[in-house]
Amino acid sequence: MSNQEYREKEVELRDYLNVVIKRKKIILTVFFISIIVTTIISFMMPKTYLSTAVIQDGVIEEPLFKKSETEQMVKFYDFLNPIVQELKIETNAEELKGFIKIESIKNTDFFELKVEYKNKDISLELCKSIANAFLIQANNIYLERVNLVKHSLAELDKQAESVHSDIKRTQELIDNLSMSQKIAKTETVARIILLQNTLPNYYTNFLSLLNQRDVLQLSLVKAKEFKLIELVESEAPIKPNKKLNIAISAIVSLIFGAFLAFFVEYWEKQK
C-alpha cells in the first residue's frame, strides 16, 4: 500500500469518527431508549420454568427406542390428554406438545425429558407425570421384548438338543456298523462313510445354535429396563433471558444509531 492510499484511508476513518462524535446524541438516544424499552418488556414478559427428567433408556442389545420414537410417544395426544385432565391445567394436550423436548445424552444410555411451563410447580408435576406414564408404557414393551428373547432361547435349546440327539444317534449307528458281522464289509464301509459325512453338518449346525443362544443370553444379562434417574427443576426462570435480551438490544441499537447518524449527516450534506 502506497503512502497516498494510506493517507486517504486515514482521512476516511477520521471522517467517520468525526461523524460519530458529532452525532453521538442520536446514537446515545437510540441506545438508551432501546435498553429501557427492552428492559421493561423483559420484565413484563411471562416467566417460563424448566423441569428435567433424566431417564435410563431400555436396552436389549441396543436401545429399544430411537429419539424420534420416544418423542412421538410422549407427544401423542392420547398419552398427554389423561395427564392434562389429571393435573387440571389450563393448557390442552395439543398445546402441551410444544412445551416438551427430548434430548439424548451423548455416549450414554440416558436421555433428558424437558418440560417448559409458566408455573414452576406445574412444570415439575408435568415432567414427573409424563416421565412416570412413559416408564409404564415403555417398560411394558421392554418386558414383551424380554419375553420374546426368552422364547427364542427356549426354541434354540430345543433345536440344539434335537441336533445333539442326532449326533449321538449317528455316532451310535457308526459304532454298531463297525462291530456288525451280519452286513457285508463293502456295504458296511459305505454306510459308515455316508454317516460320517453327515456328522460335520450336524456339528456345524449345533455350534451355530449354541452361538446364537450365547448371544441372546448375553443380551439378557446386559439388558436394562427404563428407569427414572433424576428429576430436576430450575429455581430461576429460563425465559425471558433478561441479560441476553439487553445485550442483543444494546448491540443492535448501537448499529442502528450509527446508521441513523450517518444518514442524518448525508441528508444535511445533500441539502
KOLKETI-901083 format. One line per 8 residues: their letters; for each residue x, y, z of C-alpha. Coordinates in pm, 1 decimal, always signed. Each point is the difference from the previous one (the first is absolute). Example, Ala and Ser with C-alpha at 12.3 -4.5 7.8 and 13.67 -1.06 7.14 Angstrom:
2
AS) +1230.0,-450.0,+780.0 | +137.0,+344.0,-66.0
// end
This chain:
271
MSNQEYRE) +0.0,+0.0,+0.0 | +141.0,+337.3,-103.7 | +26.0,+298.7,+233.4 | -269.8,+183.7,-192.3 | -248.6,-288.4,+33.2 | +84.3,-29.2,+369.1 | -65.9,+373.0,+53.0 | -331.7,-23.0,-188.8
KEVELRDY) -117.6,-287.6,+220.0 | +112.9,+186.8,+310.8 | -201.1,+304.1,-112.7 | -309.6,-216.6,-62.1 | +26.8,-157.3,+343.6 | +41.2,+344.9,+159.0 | -312.2,+119.1,-183.9 | -198.6,-294.1,+131.8
LNVVIKRK) +116.0,+65.1,+356.4 | -89.2,+367.8,-35.9 | -352.6,-91.8,-108.5 | -38.4,-236.9,+297.7 | +126.0,+265.9,+242.6 | -215.6,+269.9,-161.0 | -314.6,-212.8,+5.9 | +64.4,-178.6,+329.2
KIILTVFF) -325.7,+136.1,+144.4 | -198.1,-191.3,-263.6 | +195.8,-319.9,+64.6 | -25.9,+27.3,+379.8 | -369.6,+91.2,-15.8 | -79.0,-305.9,-212.3 | +219.3,-213.8,+227.9 | -161.7,+106.1,+329.8
ISIIVTTI) -355.8,-9.4,-136.0 | +58.6,-353.0,-133.1 | +150.0,-117.4,+331.4 | -285.9,+149.5,+204.0 | -271.3,-143.2,-227.6 | +165.1,-343.9,-10.4 | +39.0,-5.4,+378.9 | -365.2,+92.3,+54.9
ISFMMPKT) -122.0,-259.2,-250.6 | +228.5,-268.6,+147.1 | -141.2,+57.2,+349.2 | -358.0,-0.4,-133.3 | +37.0,-322.0,-198.3 | -143.9,-314.5,+164.3 | +256.8,-220.4,+170.8 | +69.7,-354.1,-118.2
YLSTAVIQ) +142.7,-272.4,+224.7 | +177.9,-319.1,-101.8 | -19.3,-343.4,+161.0 | +216.9,-289.3,-117.3 | -28.8,-376.2,+48.7 | +310.5,-207.8,-70.5 | -113.0,-344.6,-114.7 | +199.5,-316.7,-62.3
DGVIEEPL) -87.6,-141.2,-340.4 | -118.8,-358.6,-26.6 | +268.6,-216.2,-161.5 | -6.2,-351.3,-143.2 | +312.5,-27.1,-216.5 | -71.9,+362.3,-102.5 | -233.3,+279.6,+119.7 | -361.6,-103.0,-51.0
FKKSETEQ) -114.5,+343.8,-120.3 | +156.1,+259.0,-224.5 | -25.7,+363.3,+108.0 | -273.5,+65.5,-257.2 | -203.3,-297.9,+126.4 | +25.4,+115.6,+361.6 | -102.1,+352.2,-98.4 | -291.0,-130.0,-202.5
MVKFYDFL) -121.4,-208.4,+294.3 | +8.0,+279.5,+261.5 | -161.0,+250.4,-240.1 | -282.5,-230.0,-102.2 | -338.4,+158.8,+76.1 | -144.8,-308.6,+171.6 | +313.3,-14.2,+216.6 | -11.1,+366.0,+112.3
NPIVQELK) -375.1,+51.9,+32.3 | -46.3,-214.5,+318.4 | +292.5,+187.1,+161.9 | -154.8,+337.7,-84.5 | -334.6,-109.9,+144.6 | +159.2,-144.3,+313.6 | +202.0,+315.9,+77.2 | -288.0,+228.3,-108.9
IETNAEEL) +225.9,+252.7,-172.7 | -114.8,+274.1,-236.4 | +209.1,-125.8,-292.7 | -152.5,-271.4,-219.6 | +185.0,-306.8,-127.9 | +59.8,+149.6,-344.6 | +164.7,+312.4,+143.6 | +199.1,-204.0,+250.5
KGFIKIES) +188.9,-172.3,-285.4 | +186.8,+323.9,-65.9 | +129.4,+12.3,+359.8 | +163.2,-346.6,-10.5 | +348.2,-81.3,-128.7 | +200.7,-323.5,-14.2 | +378.9,+26.9,-5.9 | +242.0,-292.9,-12.6
IKNTDFFE) +306.3,+9.5,+226.4 | +300.0,-78.8,-218.8 | +186.5,-329.0,+47.0 | -244.2,-122.8,+265.7 | -322.1,-201.4,+25.6 | -177.1,+300.8,+152.9 | -220.1,+273.5,-138.0 | -158.6,+316.2,+141.7
LKVEYKNK) -371.0,+69.6,+3.9 | -40.8,+378.4,+24.2 | -324.6,+180.1,+76.1 | -37.2,+378.0,-14.2 | -296.3,+168.9,+166.7 | -100.1,+339.3,+136.9 | -51.1,-136.7,+352.6 | +298.5,-154.0,+181.6
DISLELCK) -198.5,-252.6,+206.1 | -215.9,-109.7,-292.3 | +311.5,-33.2,-216.8 | +143.9,-247.9,+250.7 | -329.2,-190.2,+34.7 | -37.8,-21.8,-377.0 | +353.5,-127.5,-42.1 | -47.4,-259.0,+275.2
SIANAFLI) -337.2,-119.6,-133.5 | +120.1,-23.6,-360.3 | +314.0,-188.5,+108.5 | -198.4,-248.6,+211.9 | -259.5,-58.9,-272.2 | +278.2,-54.3,-251.3 | +179.2,-246.8,+229.4 | -315.8,-209.5,+37.4
QANNIYLE) -58.4,-26.6,-375.3 | +366.7,-37.9,-91.0 | +67.1,-271.4,+260.5 | -302.1,-197.0,-123.4 | +164.0,-3.9,-342.4 | +334.1,-86.8,+162.8 | -154.7,-300.7,+177.6 | -160.3,-115.8,-325.6
RVNLVKHS) +340.2,+11.0,-171.9 | +162.0,-186.7,+290.8 | -266.0,-270.4,-22.1 | +59.6,-29.0,-375.7 | +371.6,-48.9,+63.5 | -73.4,-263.3,+265.8 | -235.9,-177.7,-240.6 | +271.5,+5.4,-268.1
LAELDKQA) +245.9,-143.0,+254.1 | -237.6,-284.0,+81.5 | -41.0,-77.6,-371.8 | +376.9,+2.4,-51.8 | +44.8,-236.2,+296.0 | -252.8,-241.9,-154.6 | +170.2,+18.1,-339.3 | +345.5,-45.0,+154.4
ESVHSDIK) -123.4,-297.6,+202.2 | -155.1,-154.9,-313.2 | +322.9,+43.7,-201.0 | +203.7,-140.1,+289.4 | -227.7,-305.6,+4.1 | +53.4,-39.4,-375.9 | +377.6,+12.1,+51.5 | -18.1,-256.5,+278.3
RTQELIDN) -226.9,-231.6,-202.1 | +222.1,+27.9,-309.4 | +310.8,-82.0,+204.2 | -175.5,-302.9,+150.0 | -94.7,-122.7,-349.1 | +362.9,+34.6,-111.3 | +118.2,-194.0,+305.4 | -260.4,-274.6,-52.6
LSMSQKIA) +86.4,-34.1,-369.1 | +369.2,-26.2,+82.7 | -72.3,-289.9,+234.8 | -264.0,-168.1,-217.7 | +86.0,-331.1,-170.9 | -337.7,-47.2,-171.8 | +49.0,+260.0,-275.2 | +253.8,-38.9,-279.2
KTETVARI) +323.4,+182.6,+62.0 | -27.7,+214.2,-314.3 | -354.7,+109.4,+85.6 | +103.0,+66.2,+359.7 | +283.7,+228.9,-104.1 | -228.5,+189.0,-238.8 | -260.0,+58.6,+271.4 | +262.9,+111.0,+251.3
ILLQNTLP) +147.6,+248.1,-247.4 | -346.3,+136.9,-77.2 | -80.7,+44.8,+368.3 | +338.3,+155.9,+74.0 | -56.2,+252.6,-278.5 | -320.4,+117.9,+168.7 | +170.0,+60.6,+334.6 | +182.2,+326.7,-98.1
NYYTNFLS) -331.5,+154.9,-105.1 | -155.1,-100.5,+330.2 | +293.0,+144.7,+194.6 | -7.0,+325.8,-200.8 | -371.0,+38.6,+60.8 | +41.7,-85.2,+368.2 | +278.4,+257.0,+51.3 | -200.5,+264.1,-186.4
LLNQRDVL) -298.0,-57.2,+228.5 | +221.1,+19.2,+308.5 | +151.6,+324.9,-125.2 | -343.9,+153.0,-61.1 | -106.2,-109.1,+347.8 | +308.4,+157.5,+158.6 | -65.4,+329.8,-180.2 | -360.5,+9.6,+122.0
QLSLVKAK) +100.5,-95.2,+354.5 | +259.3,+278.4,+2.4 | -260.5,+249.4,-122.6 | -219.9,-93.5,+297.1 | +291.3,+37.2,+241.9 | +72.2,+349.7,-135.1 | -366.8,+97.0,-35.7 | -116.8,+314.8,+179.1
EFKLIELV) -353.3,+110.6,+65.9 | -118.9,+359.5,-24.6 | +67.1,+180.5,+327.6 | -41.1,+352.5,+137.6 | +346.9,+109.3,+115.9 | -52.9,+362.2,+101.0 | -267.3,+268.9,+5.7 | +122.2,+360.1,-0.1
ESEAPIKP) -187.5,+331.0,+4.0 | +148.9,+340.1,-77.4 | -13.1,+246.1,+286.7 | +20.8,+301.7,-230.1 | -209.0,+43.2,-316.4 | +175.4,-84.4,-326.0 | -206.5,+253.0,-193.8 | +14.5,+289.3,-49.8
NKKLNIAI) +379.9,+20.4,+10.0 | +23.2,+364.8,+103.9 | +379.4,+31.0,-23.4 | +9.1,-151.2,-348.0 | -291.3,+214.3,-119.4 | +165.5,+319.1,+128.9 | +338.0,-95.4,-151.5 | -154.2,-66.2,-341.2
SAIVSLIF) -201.9,+319.8,+24.4 | +316.2,+198.3,+84.2 | +191.2,-134.6,-300.1 | -287.4,+47.3,-244.1 | -76.5,+351.1,+128.9 | +364.0,+109.4,-37.9 | +6.2,-125.5,-358.5 | -333.7,+162.7,-78.3
GAFLAFFV) +102.0,+322.9,+178.3 | +322.0,+18.8,-203.4 | -191.5,-61.2,-321.1 | -250.1,+272.7,+93.5 | +284.1,+241.9,+82.0 | +163.3,-50.3,-341.2 | -335.6,+29.9,-171.4 | -69.5,+335.8,+171.4
EYWEKQK) +350.1,+122.1,-92.1 | -52.7,-104.2,-362.2 | -343.3,+163.2,-7.5 | +134.1,+332.7,+125.9 | +286.2,-3.4,-251.5 | -247.4,-58.9,-279.7 | -196.0,+308.9,+107.3
// end
